[in-house]
Amino acid sequence: ADLRLPIQGVITFNKEQLLLGRIISGKMSIGDKIMILPHEEIIEIKKLSIGHTELREAVIGQSITMSCDSNIKVSRGDMICSPELMPTNTLEHNAMIVWFDSINNLREGSDYIIQHTTHKTKVIISNIDYVLDTISLNKKKEINVQCNEVARVSFQTEQPLYIDSYMTNRSSGSAILIDAATNNTVAIAMFE
């Protein structure tokens, strides 16, 4: 699987920048060349560890600390990937969503917060392409999406997201929508 590691935190210890995160797909080893997005700079892994235990290789599911041969400004929400197999970088997205909010329906023009891995940004729903009838699997054009409905929507984010399709990588191919007023999770999104 393609390497994906969303940065959860950055600390400086003994003048060395340490990157913290959980590998959501792929693996990495000391000496590997990796890319940090959005900087698009290729760097080399110097050290890997879990707690006080140094590693030669880290794999999917492990929460690690790493240091690299560069001190570029990295922050929470940045993404580490392999330079050869980068995720899609875009502001415009298409996704299937499941709507959870029983009080407010999803409408075109509505704005939310999207959380994709460790990165949060604003999002505006630009189009409800269709609502899927989960019994007949017929697609119907609707002006809103009600609680427990599945729909295909198009939306635009304020900052780019580094995504994969849900079919190829569930962790980097999904996100949640959050109502900024209530902080409630209102939908799950699965990118195409």
FISELO-881357 format. One record per residue: x, y, z of N, C-alpha, C in turn. Coordinates in steps of 0.02 Angstrom, whole numbers, plus 32768, in hexadecimal, padded with zeros to 4 digits. Layout:
REM residues N
XYZXYZXYZ...
REM end
This chain:
REM residues 192
802A7FC48000800080008000802C803F8000801280747FE6803680B47FE3803F80D08029807A80EC8036808981098077805E81478083803B814880BB8015818280D1801E8188811D803781C28133803E81CF817A802B821881867FEF822481A17FDC826881B38002827F81F1801E82BB81F0804382D58229801282E98260801B82CC829C7FF182DD82D580118311830280538315830080758346832A80BE834E831580DB8386832981228394831B814083B0835C817883938370819A83AC83AC81E483B6839B820483E283BF824C83EC83B8826E83D583F8829F83A983F082C2838C8429830C838C8419833583AB8442837D83B18435838B83CC83F08368840083DC836F8423839C835D83F68360833A83C0836D83268392833882DA8393833282C0839A82F58278839A82EA8260835182E6822F83408311821382FD831281CB830082F981BA82D482CB817782D182AF8153829682CD811582A182E280ED826E830380B1825D82D880A1821D82D38066820A82AD805B81BF82AC802281AB829180108165828A800E815282418031811E822E8032810881E87FED80EA81D87FC9810881A77F8780EE81967F8A80C081597FC180C081357FCC808E81018016808D80ED802C805280D78071804B80C180A1804080FB80E2804B80EC81178042811D814F8072810D817D807B813D81B880A6813281F380898158822F8096813E826C807E815C829F80B6816182CF80AF818D830680DF8192832980E1814E8337811E81368357812780F68328813180BC82E7812380C782B5812D809182AF8177808182A281858042829181C9802B824681D0802F822E8205805081E68211805781D782598042819882678036818382AB8025815382C3805A815C8303806E812E8322809D81038353807780C28348807A809283748059807483A3808D806A83E2807E80678401803C80AA841C802280E084118046812084308034813E84127FF4812C83D37FE6814683AF7FAB819283AC7FAB81AF83A77FE781F7839F7FEE820783577FFE8238833B7FDA824D82F67FE7828582F7801B827C82CF804F82AD82CC808682BB8283809782EF827880BD8303823480D082F58228811A82DB81ED812A82CE81DA816F831081C98192831E81EB81CB835A81DE81F1834E81AD822A831581B7824F8306818C828982BC817D828B82AB814382A48266812E82B18264811082F6822F811F831B82288100835D81DF80FE837281D380D083A1819480CD83C681A880D2840F8195810A842E81AC8116847281F7811A8473821780F2849E826180F284A3828080BC84788258809684538271805F842B827E807683E382BD807483CE82CD8087838982BB804E835A82A58061831E828F803182EB82B9803982AC82BE8004828582DB8009824282A28013820F82677FF88220822D7FFD81F381EE8006821D81C0802E8201817F803882228149802781EF8112800A820780DD7FF181DA8099800D81EE80687FFF81C38024801781CC800B800A82137FEB803C822F7FCE803682727FFB804D82AA803C8055829D806A806A82D2806B80B682D9806980CD831880718114832780BA811F833680DA8149830D8123814F830F813A8196831A817A819B832C819E81DA832D81D681D282FA81E0820582D082158200829E823B824282998279823D8284829F8279827382BA8271822D82C482AB820D82D882AB81C6831582D881BD832F82DA8180836A8302817183598349815D832083628172830B83A5815F82E683C5819982E68407819B82C0842B81CE828B845781AF826A843E817B82338465815E81FC846C819181D584A1818B819F84B081BA8165847F81AF8160844D81D9812C841A81D680FA8427820D80BA841B8200808884268234805383EF8231802A83ED82667FF383BD826A7FC883C4822B7FB6838A820F7F8C838A81D37FB3838081937FF6838B8195801F837D815A801F8331814F8032831B8113802F82D48102807382BC80E980898284810280C5826380E980AF822C80B980D18229807F80C181F5804E810181E2802A80FD81AE80008136819D7FD6813581CC7F9A816F81E47F83817082147F4B815481F87F0A815881B67F01814081987EC380F4818E7EC280D581897EFC808E81797F00806B81AC7F2D806381E87F138046821F7F3A7FF9821C7F377FD882337F6B7F8F823A7F697F7B82747F3C7F3B82767F2A7F2182AD7F027F1E82EC7F2D7F3183247F107F3283647F337F0183927F0F7EC983A37F307E9783CB7F0F7E6B83F17F417E4A84257F287E19844A7F4F7DD284347F407DC784147F067D8483FE7EF27D7F83B37EF67D49839C7F157D4283557F257CFD833B7F137CFB82FA7F057CBC82D67EFD7CBE829C7F2F7C8782927F527C86825D7F847C3F82437F8E7C3B82057FA37BFC81EA7FBC7BFC81FA80077BC28212801F7BBD822280667B8281FC80857B8781F180C57B4E81DA80ED7B408213811E7B03822D811C7AF0826781457AD4824F81877AEE826B81C07ADC825682037AAF828682287AAC82C482137A8A82F8823A7A3E82F082347A1E82E4826D79D582DA826D79AF831C827479D28354828079B28394828979B683BE824979F183C2822B79FB83EB81EF7A0C83BF81B379EC83CB817B79FB83A8813D7A3883C8811D7A5B83A180F47A9283BC80CC7A7483DF80907A8B841C80837A738444804A7AAF845F80237AA484697FE27AD884897FBA7AE684CE7FD57B2584E17FD67B3A85227FF07B498521803A7B3A84EA805C7B4984E580A47B9484DF80AF7BAC84FA80E77BF384F480F67BFD84CD81377C3484A9813A7C46847E81727C91847F817B7CA7845A81AC7CEF844B81B57CF78403819F7D2B83F681777D3B83B181647D7B839D81887D7A836281A67DB6834681C47DCB8309819C7E04830F817C7E2182D981557E6382C681777E67828A81907E9F827381BA7EA882A581F37EE082C881F77EEC82F9822D7EE3834182167ECC834B81D97EC7838E81BC7E7E83A581BC7E7283E281D37E2F840081D37E30843F81A87DF9844981817DF18486815A7DA78491814D7D9684CC81357D5084DB81257D3D84BD80E27CFD84AD80DB7CE4848F809D7C9F84AC808E7C9184B6804E7C4F84CC80377C33849780087BF5848280147BD484517FE87BBF84767FA97BDC84647F707BCC84877F327B9484667F0B7B8B84247F147B5684037EEE7B4383C17F107B0283B57F127AE983737F257ADA83507EE27B0683237ECE7AFF83037E8C7AC282D57E8B7ABA82AC7EBF7A7F82827EC57A7C82647F0B7A40824D7F1D7A3682267F5A7A2881DF7F437A4981B07F637A4381697F507A0C81487F7979DC812A7F5779A981027F7879CA80C07F8B79D380B37FCB79FA80797FE179D580377FD87995803A7FC6796F7FFC7FB979737FEA7F6E7960801A7F44795E800D7EFB79A0801D7ED979CC80447EFB7A0B805D7EE07A01808F7EA779C480AA7EA279B680E07E7279D381217E8C79EA814B7E5D7A06818C7E6E79D081C17E6079C381EB7E91799182207E8779AF82647E98799D82957E7179B582DA7E7C798B82F87EB479AD83127EE7798B83307F2179AD83737F307989839F7F5479A683DF7F6779C583DD7FAC79B983A67FD179DA839E801279E2835480217A0A834680547A16830180697A0082FC80B179D682CA80C079BA82C2810379E1828D812A79D3828A816B79F5825C819779F38214817D7A2C81F3817F7A3681AE816A7A3381A4811F7A3181D980F77A3281D180AF7A7A81D080967A8381AD805E7AC481A8803D7ABF81D37FFE7AF181FC7FF27AEF82297FB87B3582327F9B7B3582437F5B7B7482587F3B7B7382A47F387BA882C27F547BAC830B7F567BEF83237F3A7BEF83617F247C2C83837F107C3783BC7F417C7583C77F557C8383FD7F847CC884197F787CD284557F937D1184787F8C7D2D84877FD17D6E847A7FDA7D8E848780197DB784C880167DBF84E780507DE5852580537E30851980497E4884E080647E8E84CC805B7E8E848880387EC3847980127EC484387FEF7EC683FE801F7EA883C7800A7EAC8388802F7ED5835880057EFB832D80257F2482FA80037F0082B8800D7EDA82A57FDA7EAB826C7FE17EBC82347FB17EA481F97FC27EA281BF7F967E5981AD7F8D7E4A81857F5D7E05816E7F567DF7813C7F8F7DBA813C7FA77DA7810F7FDD7DB180C67FCA7DA880B77F8A7DB080727F717DF8805A7F777E2980887F727E6F80737F767E8E807B7FBC7E7480AA7FE47E9080B580267E5980D380537E3B80AA807C7E0480C180A67E1880F880D77E5480F580F17E69812681247E73816B81067E96816F80CD7EA281B180AD7E6D81C080787E3D819380717E06819E80417DC581B080627DC781C080A27D8981D280C67D95820F80F27D5E822E81067D60826981317D1E826F81557D1C829D81857CDC82AC81A67CCC82F6819C7C8B8305819A7C74834A81997C5C835C81DE7C6E839881F47C5E83AF82387C3783F182327C0183F682577BDB8435825B7C02846482887C18849C826D7C4284CB82937C1D84E982CE7BDB84F182C97BB4851082FF7BAC84E1833B7BA384A0832E7B96847183657BD2844383747C02844083467C3B841283497C2583C983437BE983BD832A7BD18379831F7BEA835E82DD7BFA831E82DC7C0882FC829C7BC682F282787BC0830B823B7B81830882177B8382D981DB7BBE82C481C67BC28296818C7C06827681897C07823D81677C46821D81527C4A822481077C85823280ED7C8F823980A57CC08204808D7CB181E580557CDD81B580357CEF81CE7FF07D2E81E17FE67D4482017FA87D4581CF7F6E7D3581E97F327D3681C07EF67D7C81BB7EDB
REM end
